[in-house]
Amino acid sequence: MPPQARQAAGNGRRVRRVRRGALILSELGVTVKVTGKNQNRNPQRHPVIAAMFFHFHHSGVAEKAPASRQTELLSRDFILLFCLSLCSNGHIAVFYCFEQWLEGLAVSPNWRGLLISSMFAMVLFLRPPASFLLLRGGRLPALALSTAALIGVMLGYLWLPETCLVEGVLALRVTQGIAIAVQSSCITSVLVNCIPPGQSARGFALFSLTILLPYSIIPAISEKILLPLLGGSEPRLFALTGALAFISLLLVIPLAPRLKKAELPVESQSGVSRGAVWNSVRHSGLLCIFVACLCFSTMTILAIFFMKGLCSVTGGQPSLFFSTYTVTIILVRLLASKRLDALPHHSVSIICALGLALCMLGFAWGPLWAFAPIACLYGVGIGLLYPLLASVVYNRSTPVTRSFNSNMMMSAFDASGMLAPLIGGLVIHAGFGYRGVFTATAISITLCGLWTLLDWLRFHRVERGRPA
């Protein structure tokens, strides 16, 4: 090779190395002070510094926690955030009776579907921009206002006008979706910063109890105790769970110091821009995991919405399904939480996905005596799969992009809230019945395992091609 061509090739490699190093510096929010003759140079253009940070980042040094960084998962802020989310999620769990309430008001099936999906649609479309805009701060007023808005929405069901009932419910559902998108983005961004490195699977497993416990407690208490005491009035029940969220609003106060802290430093101080964060997110290599989360959540929502219909065909008991798998998930995540991070995430996730596919086929085509054991195995699979997928997202993100990537994962779950009922309706409309719906759930969770396998293969290929 001629000397000039060799020099040009070397310069090209050096430029690419500098650009990669600059991106890593931006992702990590690192300010490098250069002294001596290089003090007037932009530190992100210094090839030695950029290459050094590029090597450190990809060799794992950048992910090591400082000595002063927390190593205990159950910190004060984690417990406060857990209690805040637990009290607030009652407003979601109480809507188990929403569709029956609308039916009792003689609302047409088309409007009922629109009213149910409108909240999920708002969460889906607003969560990504909300999580992106909150990177530089503003989480304290955002969390306080969104929690207050959720309280107002639940109380608003007491004063719905009869003359424009559907329009009033639609306005409340849209407002609730906007508030959930903002509140959930704030909670997720604080959560990922409360979880110390090496305990991400355990952290997500424990925090998922904030939605599992309300779903396992509120429907049972409402049917047996609260609704009889409230005269069978669903709006009063909605308002009662809204009052429970007042506790969440009070818990914002002790969390204020954490909420005031911006995730993304001021650009003038560190040179970090939203463009650098978005570029890092785009090249994070997590697309396969996000699609796997979408397929996984589609299966769970189809099972929740259509299990009662399947039981009308097979003779199973819906209450047995919900109680068995919910209790199993809680036990798995409590008892196995300390060992989740030591598991090989990809391989266990793939095994869980294949096992869940067999469970779905068992519900549809298996014998009735196997209904309860299959529900138990279903709970074990879900109990392991979600925290492992969430841990992959956490571990493969930089500290700056961690909350945004986690919110993108939650957006995949939001999307399944709209996609799953549509798939189920199409399958039934095509004449395949409820057994056909659960066969579709088996296909969906199988696709989850395939996308996880694809991510695993891609990740190992990148690791093998990376220079030592």
C-alpha angles and dihedrals in degrees: 000000000000115000093245092052091046091051091048091050090049091050090050092052090047092052092049090049091051092049092050091048092048090052091051091049089052092047093050096042091232121166113203119199114210118198135193121021092350096055093104093051125096103257091217089062095052104108097207094050093042093049091046093055091043090055094044093050096051095041091057099252093114091057095056113109121238117249091254094052117109117264098179116092098198094063125155093261093047092053092046091049090047092054092044093053093042093056093042097050092066088085089063099043092051091064091077084101096041097101093048090049091053090048090053089054089055094246110164118251092245092056091044091057092048093048092049096048097041093079093049090048093055092048091049096051098039104040097076096049091041093053090046095049092048093058093094097046140276094119094126097060091035093055093043094048095044092050090048090049091053090052090051092049094053092047089047092070088073092065104040111145114238093216094063102020098146093048091049093050091047091053091050093048093049091048090048091052092051091049093047091051092054096040094046092048090053093046093047093049092052093043096056090050091051093054112087119220114275094028102071097115091049091047095052091043093055095041092052087069087076089075099030095055095053091048091050096044111030100056093049095045092044095052097044103033119004103047094048090049091048094050094254091294113149093192089058089050090051090050091050092057088047089057088052088060089065085081088057090053091053091049090059088073098066089041092055096101091054093043093051092057112096118227093210116052121230109281094230090058102046109010093242116145135184087243090061091049092049091048090052092049092050091053097040092106091228099120093102091052092049090052089047089054089050092053092045094050091045088060094050094048093047089051092050096047099041105032093092090053092048091051089055086062102037099035095241125142116248092201090056090052096050096043094045099048095040094052090045092052091050092049093047094050094045098044099036099036095102092053100043095088091054093057121097096256102206099043094045090046091053092049090049091050092052091046091051090051089057089048091054091051089047092055091051102040108011128103119277094242089063094056097096096042090049090050089053092050089046089056092050091052094049091042090060104031102058099051091045093053091045090050091054089055091048096047095046094050129084117237091259096048096038098095094043092050091047090052089050087055089051089050088060088056090048091052091054089057088067099032100048099059089047091053092047093049092049092050092051092044088053089059100251094118128205093315087058090052092055091046086056089052089054089053091048095053090044087057087051089058092047093051089048089051090049091052090048092052092045092049093051091047090054091047092052092049094050116103117245 
